[in-house]
Every structure is written in C-alpha cells, then in structure tokens.
Amino acid sequence: MKIFILLLIIGVLFTDTFAQTYCGTRSSNSIGPRVLGDDEPKQGEFPWMAAVFSEGAIVNNQPQLEYKCGASIIHPEVLLTVAHCVPNNQTYQIKAGMVNVEIEDGVSGTQQRRVNNVIVHPQYKVQTLEYDVAILILNSPLIFDENINAVCLPVPELGDRDDKICQVSGWGKDKFGASGKLQTILKKVDLPIVPNQICEKKIRDKLRRMYRLPSSLMCAGGEKGKDTCEGDGGSALVCVLPDHMDTYYELGFVVGGIGCGEENTPGLYANILQFKSWIDQQFNIYKYEKTYDEF
C-alpha cells in the first residue's frame, strides 16, 4: 500500500512538471549554438520554430503543400510571421516540432495544423517592409511537448540590445539567387545585433544615400557567409534572457536583406518591441492568455 501511494505521488509530481511549460525554454536533450555557414540543430533546440506552407492542387483528397517561410509559436493557437509570406488569396498550413521540413504529421513529433485566419498589421507597407508582420490563428491548438513550445516576447527593459549575440534558425536557401536551394533540415547561426545607425549607413552604401531604416525594423549579421536567406522570412531571431540562461525571447524575425551572407551587409529583421502592443491587442480580441512575457 505504501509503495502504491509513493508511486502515485511521484506520478502526480511528474505529470505536473511535464504539464508546466514556460515560454522560451527548450528540451534538455537539445542543449549542447545553417541558415548560412553554421550548424544543424537538434530536435527540440528551437521548439518555437514552425514552417508555413501554402495549399495547392488536391491529390488523393489532400492539398499539395509548398513551403513558403518560417514562423514562431507564441501561443498554442497563435504564430508570428512576415506579412509578405501570407497574402490573403491563399490558404495555409503549418508544421511544428521537427527539424526535417518534409516529415509528415504525426511522425517524429511533428504536428500539422491549418491556418484559420491571417491578421496583417494595419500599417504594413510592401515597398518599405514597414510593419511586415502577420499573426496566424490555427484551427486547433498545438500540443506543447519537448519539441514544441512558445517563445517569449521582449519587454521594454530588453530594448538595449546592441551588444547582443543572438541566434536565428530557418529552412531558407543555402545561397542567394536561382542556384540556391531551400533546406530540408533546419539550420542555425549566431548573429550579432547591429545598431540601427550603423546598419542604416551600411545599407545606404549598398542602395541609396537617402535610405532611412524604419523604426519597425532592426538589423543583425554582416559577417561574410553567416546570414539568413530567401525562404527564411518569419524565422525568429532569439536571444538569451539576462539572468535566465535557459530562457530565450524573440527580439525580431527575418524580413529581408541585400543578397545573402555578403560582408558588411546586415540582414533586416522586424523589431518586435515596436509592435508588441498590437500583438497584445489581438490577444485581447481573441481572449487568448498572454504568457509570452511571463519570465
């Protein structure tokens, strides 16, 4: 009898521990940093990463899926991505929990969901990439486990970011242009955050002298061969939370850039702090619990 009670208590404690998830944490099995020039992560190392697919022709009663971009999980039913990836004339699905983007639903921890609604930021400007952000509402919640979890979002105190080295992961091309190939296996790379004033100057050197970096964008990278590329849009740029070395928050996500991996050419990322209040508003409208800044 005593043995049974002890086992029951242990079982309850284990269940409670497993059920309690915190944003920005990842599987202990994944901890051990290509996108361009780095390494392949372990499964569960970026549990907030998801792949977005557009639905195509129906074959054997199933739509054919075409990979479009990355996204980050911020709630079991809500993902964050770039608006230019999800025009409203298409329907979408997402996959989460995998490093191999071709793995099917239910295999090796992969979970697949349809996107019910796409909410684009009202200030989105295609020409300048300002507020290039969209929220994806899923048809049913993801089940959080060792391979799937939400990422934290930044609070204003985390705005001093210029000395940070952060990480980005994605399934984008291995090089710029038609010869580049989308990656089947998730890749990752460490990137330094570049101050906006310095980034603006570097972009002016490449484009035009009067270019002004919008406040909704920030920059990272600039080292030759280390960068994101086509197909990485929406992929999260995550940094370690100060004083919480096992917790990550999404400072921004991939928006675009000039080429891929060019020296002294940082990539452009959405600056989440500039539109986090809009994300909060959408959560209030849908009555979702905001756990992405509880750390």
C-alpha positions as a Markdown table, in Angstrom:
| # | Residue | x | y | z |
|---|---|---|---|---|
| 1 | Met | 0.0 | 0.0 | 0.0 |
| 2 | Lys | 2.8 | 2.4 | 0.9 |
| 3 | Ile | 4.6 | 1.6 | -2.3 |
| 4 | Phe | 1.4 | 2.3 | -4.3 |
| 5 | Ile | 0.9 | 5.7 | -2.6 |
| 6 | Leu | 4.5 | 6.7 | -3.2 |
| 7 | Leu | 4.3 | 5.8 | -6.9 |
| 8 | Leu | 1.0 | 7.7 | -7.2 |
| 9 | Ile | 2.6 | 10.8 | -5.6 |
| 10 | Ile | 5.7 | 10.5 | -7.9 |
| 11 | Gly | 3.3 | 10.2 | -10.9 |
| 12 | Val | 1.4 | 13.3 | -10.0 |
| 13 | Leu | 4.6 | 15.3 | -9.5 |
| 14 | Phe | 5.9 | 14.1 | -12.8 |
| 15 | Thr | 2.6 | 15.0 | -14.6 |
| 16 | Asp | 2.5 | 18.5 | -13.1 |
| 17 | Thr | 6.1 | 19.1 | -14.0 |
| 18 | Phe | 5.6 | 18.0 | -17.6 |
| 19 | Ala | 2.4 | 19.9 | -18.0 |
| 20 | Gln | 4.0 | 23.2 | -16.6 |
| 21 | Thr | 5.6 | 24.8 | -19.6 |
| 22 | Tyr | 7.3 | 28.2 | -19.7 |
| 23 | Cys | 7.9 | 30.3 | -22.8 |
| 24 | Gly | 11.4 | 30.3 | -24.3 |
| 25 | Thr | 12.5 | 27.0 | -22.7 |
| 26 | Arg | 13.7 | 24.1 | -24.8 |
| 27 | Ser | 14.2 | 20.4 | -24.4 |
| 28 | Ser | 17.1 | 19.4 | -22.2 |
| 29 | Asn | 18.0 | 16.8 | -24.8 |
| 30 | Ser | 18.7 | 19.5 | -27.3 |
| 31 | Ile | 21.0 | 21.7 | -25.3 |
| 32 | Gly | 24.6 | 21.4 | -26.1 |
| 33 | Pro | 24.9 | 27.3 | -30.9 |
| 34 | Arg | 22.8 | 26.7 | -41.3 |
| 35 | Val | 20.9 | 29.2 | -42.4 |
| 36 | Leu | 24.4 | 30.1 | -43.9 |
| 37 | Gly | 27.7 | 28.9 | -42.5 |
| 38 | Asp | 26.9 | 27.1 | -39.3 |
| 39 | Asp | 25.3 | 24.0 | -37.9 |
| 40 | Glu | 22.2 | 21.8 | -37.8 |
| 41 | Pro | 20.2 | 22.0 | -34.5 |
| 42 | Lys | 19.0 | 19.0 | -32.6 |
| 43 | Gln | 15.3 | 18.3 | -32.4 |
| 44 | Gly | 13.7 | 20.5 | -29.7 |
| 45 | Glu | 16.5 | 23.0 | -29.8 |
| 46 | Phe | 14.2 | 25.6 | -31.4 |
| 47 | Pro | 10.8 | 24.3 | -30.2 |
| 48 | Trp | 9.1 | 27.6 | -31.2 |
| 49 | Met | 10.0 | 27.2 | -34.9 |
| 50 | Ala | 7.3 | 26.3 | -37.4 |
| 51 | Ala | 7.2 | 26.1 | -41.2 |
| 52 | Val | 4.4 | 27.8 | -43.2 |
| 53 | Phe | 3.0 | 26.1 | -46.3 |
| 54 | Ser | 0.5 | 27.2 | -49.0 |
| 55 | Glu | -2.1 | 24.7 | -50.1 |
| 56 | Gly | -2.1 | 23.8 | -53.8 |
| 57 | Ala | -3.8 | 21.3 | -56.0 |
| 58 | Ile | -5.8 | 18.4 | -54.4 |
| 59 | Val | -4.2 | 15.0 | -54.9 |
| 60 | Asn | -5.7 | 11.9 | -53.3 |
| 61 | Asn | -8.1 | 14.2 | -51.3 |
| 62 | Gln | -5.1 | 16.1 | -49.8 |
| 63 | Pro | -3.8 | 19.5 | -50.8 |
| 64 | Gln | -0.2 | 19.6 | -52.1 |
| 65 | Leu | 1.9 | 21.8 | -49.8 |
| 66 | Glu | 4.5 | 24.3 | -50.9 |
| 67 | Tyr | 7.0 | 25.6 | -48.3 |
| 68 | Lys | 6.7 | 29.4 | -48.0 |
| 69 | Cys | 8.5 | 30.7 | -44.9 |
| 70 | Gly | 9.2 | 30.3 | -41.2 |
| 71 | Ala | 7.1 | 31.4 | -38.2 |
| 72 | Ser | 7.4 | 31.4 | -34.4 |
| 73 | Ile | 4.9 | 29.9 | -31.9 |
| 74 | Ile | 3.8 | 32.4 | -29.3 |
| 75 | His | 0.7 | 30.5 | -28.1 |
| 76 | Pro | -0.7 | 27.0 | -28.8 |
| 77 | Glu | -3.1 | 28.6 | -31.4 |
| 78 | Val | -1.0 | 31.7 | -32.5 |
| 79 | Leu | 2.1 | 32.1 | -34.7 |
| 80 | Leu | 4.0 | 35.2 | -35.8 |
| 81 | Thr | 5.5 | 35.6 | -39.3 |
| 82 | Val | 6.1 | 38.1 | -42.1 |
| 83 | Ala | 3.1 | 39.6 | -43.9 |
| 84 | His | 4.7 | 39.3 | -47.3 |
| 85 | Cys | 4.7 | 35.5 | -46.9 |
| 86 | Val | 1.0 | 35.1 | -46.4 |
| 87 | Pro | -1.1 | 37.0 | -49.0 |
| 88 | Asn | -4.8 | 36.7 | -48.4 |
| 89 | Asn | -5.5 | 35.0 | -51.7 |
| 90 | Gln | -4.2 | 31.6 | -50.5 |
| 91 | Thr | -4.8 | 29.1 | -47.7 |
| 92 | Tyr | -2.1 | 27.8 | -45.4 |
| 93 | Gln | -1.0 | 25.1 | -43.1 |
| 94 | Ile | 1.9 | 24.9 | -40.6 |
| 95 | Lys | 4.1 | 22.2 | -39.3 |
| 96 | Ala | 5.9 | 22.3 | -35.9 |
| 97 | Gly | 8.1 | 20.0 | -33.8 |
| 98 | Met | 10.5 | 18.9 | -36.5 |
| 99 | Val | 13.9 | 19.8 | -38.0 |
| 100 | Asn | 13.1 | 18.0 | -41.3 |
| 101 | Val | 10.6 | 20.1 | -43.0 |
| 102 | Glu | 9.4 | 17.1 | -45.2 |
| 103 | Ile | 8.3 | 14.9 | -42.3 |
| 104 | Glu | 4.6 | 14.3 | -42.2 |
| 105 | Asp | 2.1 | 15.0 | -39.4 |
| 106 | Gly | 2.4 | 12.6 | -36.5 |
| 107 | Val | 5.9 | 11.4 | -37.5 |
| 108 | Ser | 8.8 | 12.0 | -35.1 |
| 109 | Gly | 6.8 | 14.6 | -33.0 |
| 110 | Thr | 5.6 | 16.6 | -36.0 |
| 111 | Gln | 2.3 | 18.4 | -35.6 |
| 112 | Gln | 0.4 | 19.9 | -38.5 |
| 113 | Arg | -2.4 | 22.4 | -38.4 |
| 114 | Arg | -4.5 | 24.5 | -40.8 |
| 115 | Val | -4.4 | 28.3 | -40.5 |
| 116 | Asn | -7.9 | 29.6 | -39.9 |
| 117 | Asn | -7.1 | 33.3 | -40.0 |
| 118 | Val | -4.3 | 35.6 | -41.1 |
| 119 | Ile | -4.2 | 39.0 | -39.4 |
| 120 | Val | -1.8 | 41.6 | -41.1 |
| 121 | His | -0.6 | 44.7 | -39.3 |
| 122 | Pro | -2.7 | 47.7 | -40.4 |
| 123 | Gln | 0.5 | 49.8 | -41.1 |
| 124 | Tyr | 2.2 | 47.2 | -43.3 |
| 125 | Lys | 3.9 | 48.8 | -46.3 |
| 126 | Val | 5.0 | 46.4 | -49.1 |
| 127 | Gln | 7.5 | 48.9 | -50.6 |
| 128 | Thr | 9.5 | 49.7 | -47.4 |
| 129 | Leu | 8.8 | 46.5 | -45.4 |
| 130 | Glu | 7.5 | 48.6 | -42.5 |
| 131 | Tyr | 5.4 | 46.6 | -40.1 |
| 132 | Asp | 5.9 | 43.5 | -42.2 |
| 133 | Val | 4.2 | 41.3 | -39.6 |
| 134 | Ala | 1.2 | 38.9 | -39.6 |
| 135 | Ile | -0.4 | 36.8 | -36.9 |
| 136 | Leu | -1.6 | 33.3 | -37.8 |
| 137 | Ile | -4.6 | 31.8 | -36.0 |
| 138 | Leu | -4.7 | 28.0 | -36.1 |
| 139 | Asn | -7.8 | 25.8 | -36.5 |
| 140 | Ser | -6.8 | 23.8 | -33.3 |
| 141 | Pro | -4.1 | 24.3 | -30.6 |
| 142 | Leu | -0.7 | 22.7 | -30.8 |
| 143 | Ile | 0.1 | 20.3 | -28.0 |
| 144 | Phe | 3.2 | 21.5 | -26.2 |
| 145 | Asp | 5.8 | 18.9 | -25.5 |
| 146 | Glu | 9.6 | 18.5 | -25.5 |
| 147 | Asn | 9.7 | 19.5 | -29.2 |
| 148 | Ile | 7.1 | 22.2 | -29.3 |
| 149 | Asn | 6.9 | 25.3 | -27.1 |
| 150 | Ala | 6.2 | 29.0 | -27.3 |
| 151 | Val | 9.0 | 31.6 | -27.4 |
| 152 | Cys | 8.9 | 34.6 | -25.1 |
| 153 | Leu | 8.5 | 38.1 | -26.5 |
| 154 | Pro | 10.6 | 41.1 | -25.3 |
| 155 | Val | 9.6 | 43.7 | -22.7 |
| 156 | Pro | 10.8 | 47.3 | -22.9 |
| 157 | Glu | 13.7 | 46.6 | -20.5 |
| 158 | Leu | 15.2 | 44.4 | -23.1 |
| 159 | Gly | 15.4 | 47.2 | -25.7 |
| 160 | Asp | 19.1 | 47.8 | -25.0 |
| 161 | Arg | 20.3 | 45.2 | -27.5 |
| 162 | Asp | 23.3 | 46.4 | -29.4 |
| 163 | Asp | 25.9 | 44.2 | -27.6 |
| 164 | Lys | 23.9 | 41.0 | -28.0 |
| 165 | Ile | 24.8 | 37.9 | -30.0 |
| 166 | Cys | 21.6 | 36.1 | -30.9 |
| 167 | Gln | 20.5 | 33.1 | -32.9 |
| 168 | Val | 18.3 | 32.5 | -35.9 |
| 169 | Ser | 17.2 | 29.3 | -37.5 |
| 170 | Gly | 15.4 | 28.5 | -40.7 |
| 171 | Trp | 14.8 | 26.4 | -43.8 |
| 172 | Gly | 15.8 | 29.1 | -46.3 |
| 173 | Lys | 18.1 | 28.8 | -49.3 |
| 174 | Asp | 21.8 | 28.0 | -48.9 |
| 175 | Lys | 22.8 | 30.8 | -51.3 |
| 176 | Phe | 21.2 | 33.8 | -53.0 |
| 177 | Gly | 19.5 | 33.6 | -56.4 |
| 178 | Ala | 18.2 | 30.8 | -58.7 |
| 179 | Ser | 21.0 | 28.4 | -57.9 |
| 180 | Gly | 20.2 | 28.5 | -54.1 |
| 181 | Lys | 18.3 | 25.6 | -52.7 |
| 182 | Leu | 15.8 | 25.5 | -49.8 |
| 183 | Gln | 17.0 | 23.4 | -47.0 |
| 184 | Thr | 15.2 | 20.2 | -45.9 |
| 185 | Ile | 16.9 | 20.2 | -42.5 |
| 186 | Leu | 16.6 | 23.2 | -40.2 |
| 187 | Lys | 19.8 | 25.3 | -40.0 |
| 188 | Lys | 21.0 | 27.8 | -37.4 |
| 189 | Val | 23.6 | 30.6 | -37.0 |
| 190 | Asp | 24.7 | 33.1 | -34.4 |
| 191 | Leu | 24.4 | 36.7 | -35.4 |
| 192 | Pro | 25.4 | 40.0 | -33.7 |
| 193 | Ile | 22.8 | 42.7 | -33.3 |
| 194 | Val | 23.9 | 45.8 | -35.4 |
| 195 | Pro | 22.9 | 49.3 | -34.0 |
| 196 | Asn | 20.4 | 50.9 | -36.3 |
| 197 | Gln | 22.5 | 53.9 | -37.1 |
| 198 | Ile | 25.4 | 51.7 | -38.3 |
| 199 | Cys | 23.0 | 49.4 | -40.2 |
| 200 | Glu | 21.4 | 52.4 | -41.9 |
| 201 | Lys | 24.8 | 53.6 | -43.2 |
| 202 | Lys | 25.8 | 50.1 | -44.4 |
| 203 | Ile | 22.5 | 49.8 | -46.3 |
| 204 | Arg | 23.0 | 53.3 | -47.8 |
| 205 | Asp | 26.3 | 52.2 | -49.1 |
| 206 | Lys | 24.6 | 49.4 | -51.0 |
| 207 | Leu | 21.3 | 51.1 | -52.1 |
| 208 | Arg | 20.9 | 54.8 | -52.0 |
| 209 | Arg | 22.2 | 57.7 | -49.9 |
| 210 | Met | 18.9 | 58.8 | -48.6 |
| 211 | Tyr | 17.7 | 55.4 | -47.2 |
| 212 | Arg | 16.2 | 55.6 | -43.8 |
| 213 | Leu | 15.7 | 52.5 | -41.7 |
| 214 | Pro | 12.1 | 52.3 | -40.4 |
| 215 | Ser | 11.6 | 52.1 | -36.7 |
| 216 | Ser | 9.7 | 48.8 | -37.1 |
| 217 | Leu | 13.0 | 47.2 | -38.4 |
| 218 | Met | 16.3 | 46.3 | -36.8 |
| 219 | Cys | 19.5 | 44.6 | -38.1 |
| 220 | Ala | 21.7 | 41.7 | -37.4 |
| 221 | Gly | 24.6 | 39.9 | -39.0 |
| 222 | Gly | 27.1 | 41.4 | -41.5 |
| 223 | Glu | 29.8 | 38.7 | -41.3 |
| 224 | Lys | 30.6 | 37.1 | -44.6 |
| 225 | Gly | 28.9 | 33.7 | -45.1 |
| 226 | Lys | 26.7 | 34.0 | -41.9 |
| 227 | Asp | 23.2 | 35.2 | -42.7 |
| 228 | Thr | 19.7 | 34.3 | -43.4 |
| 229 | Cys | 18.5 | 33.9 | -47.0 |
| 230 | Glu | 15.4 | 33.6 | -49.2 |
| 231 | Gly | 12.8 | 31.4 | -47.6 |
| 232 | Asp | 13.9 | 32.3 | -44.0 |
| 233 | Gly | 11.3 | 35.1 | -43.7 |
| 234 | Gly | 9.4 | 34.9 | -40.4 |
| 235 | Ser | 12.1 | 32.9 | -38.7 |
| 236 | Ala | 12.7 | 34.0 | -35.2 |
| 237 | Leu | 15.9 | 35.9 | -34.0 |
| 238 | Val | 16.2 | 34.8 | -30.4 |
| 239 | Cys | 18.4 | 36.0 | -27.6 |
| 240 | Val | 19.1 | 34.6 | -24.1 |
| 241 | Leu | 17.2 | 36.3 | -21.4 |
| 242 | Pro | 19.6 | 38.1 | -19.0 |
| 243 | Asp | 19.9 | 36.2 | -15.7 |
| 244 | His | 17.9 | 33.3 | -17.2 |
| 245 | Met | 20.4 | 31.4 | -19.4 |
| 246 | Asp | 18.0 | 28.7 | -20.2 |
| 247 | Thr | 15.2 | 31.0 | -21.5 |
| 248 | Tyr | 15.0 | 32.7 | -24.9 |
| 249 | Tyr | 13.0 | 35.6 | -26.2 |
| 250 | Glu | 12.3 | 36.6 | -29.8 |
| 251 | Leu | 13.8 | 40.0 | -30.3 |
| 252 | Gly | 12.8 | 40.0 | -34.0 |
| 253 | Phe | 12.2 | 37.9 | -37.0 |
| 254 | Val | 13.6 | 37.7 | -40.6 |
| 255 | Val | 12.1 | 40.3 | -43.0 |
| 256 | Gly | 14.7 | 40.5 | -45.8 |
| 257 | Gly | 18.1 | 41.8 | -46.8 |
| 258 | Ile | 20.5 | 42.6 | -49.6 |
| 259 | Gly | 21.7 | 39.3 | -51.0 |
| 260 | Cys | 22.7 | 36.5 | -48.6 |
| 261 | Gly | 25.9 | 36.4 | -46.5 |
| 262 | Glu | 27.6 | 39.4 | -48.0 |
| 263 | Glu | 30.3 | 41.0 | -45.9 |
| 264 | Asn | 29.3 | 44.2 | -44.1 |
| 265 | Thr | 25.7 | 43.8 | -45.1 |
| 266 | Pro | 23.4 | 43.1 | -42.2 |
| 267 | Gly | 20.0 | 41.5 | -42.6 |
| 268 | Leu | 16.7 | 43.2 | -41.9 |
| 269 | Tyr | 14.6 | 41.9 | -39.0 |
| 270 | Ala | 11.2 | 43.0 | -37.6 |
| 271 | Asn | 11.7 | 44.9 | -34.4 |
| 272 | Ile | 9.0 | 43.2 | -32.2 |
| 273 | Leu | 9.1 | 45.9 | -29.4 |
| 274 | Gln | 7.8 | 48.4 | -32.0 |
| 275 | Phe | 4.5 | 46.4 | -32.5 |
| 276 | Lys | 4.1 | 44.3 | -29.4 |
| 277 | Ser | 1.2 | 46.4 | -28.2 |
| 278 | Trp | -0.6 | 45.4 | -31.5 |
| 279 | Ile | 0.1 | 41.7 | -30.7 |
| 280 | Asp | -1.3 | 42.3 | -27.2 |
| 281 | Gln | -4.5 | 43.9 | -28.7 |
| 282 | Gln | -5.0 | 40.8 | -30.9 |
| 283 | Phe | -4.7 | 38.5 | -27.9 |
| 284 | Asn | -7.3 | 40.6 | -26.1 |
| 285 | Ile | -9.7 | 40.4 | -29.0 |
| 286 | Tyr | -9.4 | 36.6 | -29.3 |
| 287 | Lys | -9.3 | 36.3 | -25.5 |
| 288 | Tyr | -6.0 | 34.4 | -25.5 |
| 289 | Glu | -3.9 | 34.3 | -22.4 |
| 290 | Lys | -0.7 | 36.3 | -22.8 |
| 291 | Thr | 2.1 | 34.1 | -21.4 |
| 292 | Tyr | 4.8 | 35.2 | -23.8 |
| 293 | Asp | 6.2 | 37.7 | -21.3 |
| 294 | Glu | 5.9 | 35.7 | -18.1 |
| 295 | Phe | 9.5 | 35.1 | -17.3 |
